[in-house]
Amino acid sequence: MNYLNKPICATAFGNTGYGSCFLEPDKFIGAIQVTGDFAIRQEDVADLMEFLQGKIHAAIGTRVFPYPKFINVTDNTEDITINTTDYGDKIYVKDGFYDWTFRYLAGGVQLHQELSKNQGANKYFLYFDKNNVLYGYTTTVNGEKVLKGIPTDQFRALPWRLNTGAEAALYQLRFITDPIYLNQGNLGFLKVDFNLLDIHGLQDVELSLVDLAGSVATVLAKTKISDVNMYDAFSTNLTQTAAWTAKDEDGNTITISNIAPVANADGDQGGFALTFGAGFATADKAYLKWVAPATLRNAPINIEGYETPAALEVEAPGS
């Protein structure tokens, strides 16, 4: 307990013995961006992969974002600051901030532009090394030890650099962190029993209109970065009306009464013919999307790892 007008003197100590088993962090090869209130509790550890997958597919605000594999690190961490007096005495002033720049290749310039949308101050990250040890900030919540994201003062997706002929294009992420969160007993860790590189972020899917005939819209669905047509993998899954949602300009639901696969919707590309029902005739526009990722990944749809963040506008008869 602290008392008014009483000096605070250090009373803590750390024993110096150790056994044959201890933590030696290896090369960090990945990071997961989490929210400020994210926490891994002991009850989550038994099925941690499913816990993380659930967070990846959650709504924005609680969603977590796994980043691509790191292939290199530049450690720009500052040295401690020492003040040397005129008499020659040296006085410790402060620790230097951790400052790491990680390089990656997967996803290229398109992914780098997406990651730049997540940059800024006061972000939170978990890191993991090549031995599948997850690192975070350990603290107590309601009397229970939990693993949270490490608060990061600054996170930046640095401007990408050209392929020079001598070196491939550079995509780099920079993390600057107050050392208090990684020292003095605050660094937490968890060895997991699966490959953390198997945890992937959601892929954006873009919808495009091929044809509109009456109340039937023929639509293509392709991944934003790789331009992969979703028809080949999910022609059956996406013929379920439960996989799609449509709203009018006021946010009212427009029913989708039927969906049929179309093998040659646009030349040799497969698509989907959606029949609009109630609400379409009187609407100015229909805004068409897939349902939320958390719903998509569950039965009966069973499409995991995708989202349509932007709705497709379809002109309606009332316009």
VOGU-3710 file (C-alpha; in Angstrom, 3 decimals, decimal comma):
1> mnylnkpica> 0,000/0,000/0,000  1,152/3,535/-0,745  0,830/6,297/1,854  0,581/10,070/1,602  3,949/11,863/1,893  5,866/8,602/2,231  8,701/7,880/-0,242  8,320/4,853/-2,509  11,279/2,508/-2,154  11,823/-0,561/-4,284
11> tafgntgygs> 11,021/-3,781/-2,446  10,659/-6,201/-5,344  13,316/-8,740/-6,234  13,825/-11,581/-8,679  15,537/-14,844/-7,870  18,338/-15,837/-10,217  18,056/-19,615/-10,380  16,685/-21,494/-13,400  16,161/-25,040/-14,622  16,755/-26,740/-17,944
21> cflepdkfig> 13,516/-25,448/-19,524  13,139/-21,730/-20,231  11,808/-19,427/-22,915  14,199/-18,260/-25,601  12,237/-16,241/-28,217  13,075/-17,239/-31,767  12,656/-15,237/-34,980  9,300/-13,444/-35,070  7,528/-14,483/-38,281  4,021/-13,139/-37,803
31> aiqvtgdfai> 1,690/-10,713/-36,066  -2,029/-10,531/-35,344  -3,666/-7,147/-34,897  -6,271/-7,277/-32,135  -8,553/-4,845/-30,324  -7,844/-3,139/-27,028  -10,264/-5,361/-25,121  -9,157/-8,608/-26,798  -7,961/-11,229/-24,309  -7,053/-14,920/-24,398
41> rqedvadlme> -8,230/-16,603/-21,194  -7,366/-20,067/-19,981  -10,770/-21,323/-21,141  -9,896/-20,243/-24,711  -6,637/-22,204/-24,863  -8,169/-25,669/-25,318  -9,492/-24,752/-28,793  -7,431/-21,680/-29,548  -7,576/-22,078/-33,331  -11,372/-21,955/-33,299
51> flqgkihaai> -11,260/-19,031/-30,853  -9,023/-17,066/-33,236  -11,025/-18,070/-36,309  -14,147/-16,812/-34,584  -12,465/-13,464/-33,934  -11,219/-13,261/-37,532  -14,801/-13,669/-38,795  -16,314/-11,317/-36,213  -17,804/-7,908/-36,950  -15,524/-4,875/-37,248
61> gtrvfpypkf> -14,803/-3,620/-33,743  -14,094/-7,087/-32,370  -12,387/-8,578/-35,465  -8,680/-9,520/-35,434  -6,372/-9,347/-38,448  -3,579/-11,889/-39,066  -0,732/-10,402/-41,075  1,349/-12,131/-43,776  4,489/-14,086/-42,968  7,505/-11,959/-42,051
71> invtdntedi> 10,698/-12,797/-43,918  13,100/-10,275/-42,397  13,422/-7,849/-39,483  15,382/-4,653/-38,956  15,774/-3,915/-35,250  15,848/-0,132/-34,782  15,352/-0,347/-31,008  16,785/2,640/-29,172  19,516/2,397/-26,567  18,767/3,544/-23,049
81> tinttdygdk> 19,288/7,240/-22,337  22,097/8,039/-19,913  22,754/11,531/-18,592  26,423/12,314/-17,896  26,814/15,156/-15,408  29,546/17,796/-15,492  31,249/15,845/-12,706  31,272/12,691/-14,807  28,528/10,799/-12,982  26,205/8,750/-15,199
91> iyvkdgfydw> 22,497/8,752/-14,420  19,937/6,453/-16,002  17,129/8,517/-17,592  14,891/6,147/-19,571  14,688/2,976/-21,640  14,634/3,209/-25,417  11,480/2,243/-27,305  11,320/-1,045/-29,191  11,304/-0,264/-32,904  10,937/-3,167/-35,335
101> tfrylaggvq> 10,553/-3,110/-39,104  9,350/-6,405/-40,595  9,428/-7,244/-44,281  6,948/-9,484/-46,084  6,235/-10,487/-49,699  2,927/-12,386/-49,854  0,025/-10,302/-51,114  2,170/-7,757/-52,910  1,300/-4,120/-53,437  -2,474/-4,681/-53,302
111> lhqelsknqg> -2,319/-6,181/-49,815  0,144/-3,495/-48,710  -2,404/-0,834/-49,629  -5,037/-2,646/-47,582  -2,728/-2,950/-44,563  -2,044/0,778/-44,701  -5,708/1,319/-43,776  -4,955/-0,272/-40,380  -1,971/1,938/-39,542  -1,936/4,587/-36,860
121> ankyflyfdk> -1,288/5,202/-33,177  -2,418/3,099/-30,221  -2,831/-0,243/-31,984  -2,545/-3,691/-30,355  -0,617/-6,718/-31,593  0,208/-10,292/-30,738  3,431/-11,632/-32,275  4,565/-15,208/-32,846  7,900/-16,843/-33,542  8,862/-19,762/-35,754
131> nnvlygyttt> 8,302/-22,206/-32,872  4,613/-21,215/-32,666  4,993/-19,322/-29,422  2,498/-16,477/-29,195  3,660/-13,309/-27,413  1,498/-10,622/-25,858  0,970/-8,415/-22,836  0,050/-10,333/-19,702  -2,207/-8,656/-17,179  -4,997/-9,499/-14,751
141> vngekvlkgi> -8,672/-9,022/-15,592  -11,237/-9,772/-12,890  -8,657/-11,727/-10,929  -7,630/-13,896/-13,910  -4,340/-13,788/-15,798  -4,971/-13,140/-19,497  -2,927/-12,562/-22,651  -3,743/-9,309/-24,436  -2,341/-7,480/-27,427  0,837/-5,488/-26,832
151> ptdqfralpw> -0,028/-1,769/-27,005  1,874/-0,248/-29,909  2,496/3,496/-29,938  2,919/3,667/-33,702  2,186/1,169/-36,459  2,947/2,056/-40,057  2,825/0,321/-43,409  5,876/2,036/-44,860  5,761/3,291/-48,461  6,596/0,350/-50,687
161> rlntgaeaal> 9,787/0,357/-52,732  10,454/-0,716/-56,299  12,155/-3,866/-57,459  15,670/-2,621/-58,268  16,882/-5,621/-60,225  19,202/-6,417/-57,340  16,429/-6,723/-54,756  12,739/-7,603/-54,901  10,089/-5,007/-54,145  10,007/-4,008/-50,466
171> yqlrfitdpi> 6,850/-4,229/-48,373  7,578/-3,285/-44,765  5,637/-2,830/-41,528  7,044/-0,787/-38,634  6,048/-1,269/-34,996  7,155/1,143/-32,202  6,390/0,009/-28,648  6,940/1,287/-25,122  9,364/-1,176/-23,453  7,245/-1,420/-20,304
181> ylnqgnlgfl> 4,906/-3,861/-22,082  7,695/-6,322/-22,887  9,669/-6,107/-19,642  9,308/-6,191/-15,854  7,157/-9,326/-16,005  4,651/-7,895/-18,500  5,627/-10,049/-21,489  3,228/-12,979/-21,742  3,549/-16,019/-23,970  1,674/-19,139/-25,003
191> kvdfnlldih> 3,005/-22,196/-26,860  0,319/-23,426/-29,235  -0,121/-26,879/-30,787  -0,831/-25,737/-34,350  0,926/-23,712/-37,022  0,018/-20,061/-36,487  0,763/-19,384/-40,164  -2,387/-21,406/-40,895  -4,408/-18,529/-39,439  -5,362/-16,283/-42,370
201> glqdvelslv> -7,249/-13,035/-42,629  -10,428/-12,605/-44,626  -10,255/-12,062/-48,377  -12,363/-9,300/-49,860  -14,775/-10,423/-52,565  -16,147/-7,964/-55,122  -19,525/-8,446/-56,790  -20,170/-7,210/-60,329  -23,362/-7,080/-62,371  -23,333/-8,929/-65,692
211> dlagsvatvl> -27,002/-8,572/-66,614  -30,322/-7,358/-65,217  -33,484/-8,722/-66,817  -36,597/-7,697/-64,960  -36,114/-8,829/-61,370  -33,281/-11,253/-62,206  -29,703/-10,025/-61,708  -26,766/-12,092/-62,955  -23,738/-11,489/-60,769  -20,058/-12,460/-60,692
221> aktkisdvnm> -18,122/-12,847/-57,415  -14,319/-12,513/-57,494  -11,606/-12,007/-54,891  -10,305/-8,435/-54,895  -6,575/-9,150/-54,835  -6,197/-12,350/-56,840  -9,263/-12,013/-59,108  -10,337/-15,605/-58,390  -13,897/-16,401/-59,447  -15,842/-17,870/-56,514
231> ydafstnltq> -18,097/-19,907/-58,798  -15,693/-22,825/-59,201  -15,304/-23,456/-55,471  -18,723/-22,388/-54,203  -21,276/-22,801/-57,004  -23,419/-24,963/-54,696  -22,889/-23,016/-51,465  -23,825/-19,704/-53,053  -27,115/-20,907/-54,514  -28,580/-20,766/-51,013
241> taawtakded> -30,617/-17,625/-50,393  -29,266/-17,613/-46,822  -25,856/-16,605/-48,227  -27,053/-13,306/-49,696  -28,702/-10,166/-48,412  -30,271/-7,221/-50,211  -31,477/-3,863/-48,891  -33,170/-0,867/-50,451  -31,881/2,693/-50,134  -33,613/3,055/-46,746
251> gntitisnia> -32,137/-0,143/-45,329  -35,298/-2,218/-45,724  -34,867/-5,865/-46,671  -35,482/-6,921/-50,248  -36,186/-10,631/-50,450  -34,193/-12,930/-52,707  -36,557/-15,657/-53,803  -34,242/-17,827/-55,892  -30,612/-18,251/-56,906  -29,381/-20,322/-59,834
261> pvanadgdqg> -25,781/-21,054/-60,886  -24,885/-19,819/-64,379  -21,878/-21,633/-65,842  -21,294/-19,080/-68,608  -22,506/-15,878/-67,026  -19,853/-13,743/-68,717  -18,165/-15,627/-71,519  -16,559/-18,620/-69,814  -16,948/-17,257/-66,261  -19,472/-18,708/-63,866
271> gfaltfgagf> -21,885/-16,534/-61,935  -25,222/-16,483/-60,153  -28,694/-15,454/-61,270  -30,557/-13,930/-58,319  -34,291/-13,340/-58,455  -35,467/-10,409/-56,343  -38,821/-10,672/-54,661  -40,729/-8,370/-52,333  -39,420/-4,838/-52,077  -37,542/-4,745/-55,374
281> atadkaylkw> -40,357/-3,353/-57,539  -40,738/-0,193/-55,451  -37,055/0,392/-54,649  -34,768/2,831/-56,445  -31,745/0,610/-55,869  -30,980/-2,752/-54,354  -27,734/-3,071/-52,387  -26,561/-6,660/-52,693  -23,972/-8,393/-50,459  -23,116/-11,716/-48,935
291> vapatlrnap> -24,177/-12,158/-45,339  -21,666/-11,495/-42,533  -18,513/-13,685/-42,460  -19,545/-15,272/-39,142  -22,766/-16,494/-40,796  -21,072/-17,526/-44,031  -18,623/-19,868/-42,300  -21,308/-21,853/-40,500  -23,730/-24,488/-41,783  -25,528/-24,620/-44,094
301> iniegyetpa> -23,408/-22,178/-46,157  -19,902/-23,263/-45,073  -17,810/-20,590/-46,798  -14,883/-19,619/-44,593  -12,426/-16,769/-45,034  -14,313/-14,316/-47,255  -16,286/-11,073/-47,022  -18,044/-8,661/-49,406  -17,274/-5,337/-47,673  -18,820/-3,222/-50,459
311> aleveapgs> -22,413/-3,735/-51,591  -23,237/-4,042/-55,287  -25,743/-1,407/-56,422  -28,464/-2,751/-58,701  -30,875/-0,328/-60,368  -34,428/-1,245/-59,437  -37,687/-0,632/-61,370  -38,676/2,207/-59,026  -35,671/4,356/-59,967
//
